[in-house]
Amino acid sequence: MVSRGYFNLFNVTVIQFFVNHMKHIFLISFIFINFLSYSHNVNANPIEDLKSKPSREMSLKEIKELEQEQRGIKKPKKSKYYYTYIDRDHTLEEDINNLVAIYGVTWAVYPLTQPGTFLEKGSFKNYKKNFGRLVFDKDEPFWNWFVHPISGSQLYLFYRARGYTKSNATFMSFISSSLFEFTVEIYTEPASIQDLYQTPILGSALGLGLEKLSLYLLNSGNLIGKTIGHIINPSSLFWFYEGKIRVIPEISYNRAGLRLFYEF
């Protein structure tokens, strides 16, 4: 009876203690639970948690970008191309290959641009007759002062696109023009004295101006400007153009730079 009395007294005392100090017990419990939660968050990796359990609001791509931002890496801008001309030396084999390529193009372009003349006046008999002859032609000024300089400018721009210096591009244009005059055009008429200098000399002067203008337009970042730049300098569109450099910005928290890719 005594033991049971003490036990009942103990229970009453404990219950009375909890009742009197309930508010303090809840306060202490709340502080302890928050402390444990804070300790877990400090040690946890929020990026890994987001990766394992992506929410509807954030995709895995956005989480990756957030991780890069935390590491101090900014999202790089898209790469762009920079157009220029890079001069280099050429082997004899390269010179011959380029001359042969242009020579083949002239045989294809000549009958396409002047089909009437090619069909009416062209023959192997005239080819044999005109071979080695050199005369002053009586072409209209439109041909001598417009068509031939434009043709020469495109020859010049082709060789510039292949990495030739300005002087070497002019020299190679002279060789290509001479080959056309003495071995292609004689199918319809003798070689022309005026064309021998007007095509490469005036053409190279015009080509130099088109080169400067096209580079400005191609690097303007404007779609219309780039389109016009390619039209006046068609060589910049093809695989053989060696001055197209890919520029990729590289930016991080402690450095900024550019990566350049150049192929020839």
Helices and strands as residue ranges (DSSP letters): H 2-20, H 22-43, H 46-52, H 60-70, E 80-83, H 92-113, H 115-121, H 124-130, E 134-135, H 141-142, I 143-147, H 148-161, H 166-183, G 185-187, E 191-192, H 193-197, I 198-202, H 203-218, H 223-232, G 234-237, E 244-252, E 255-261
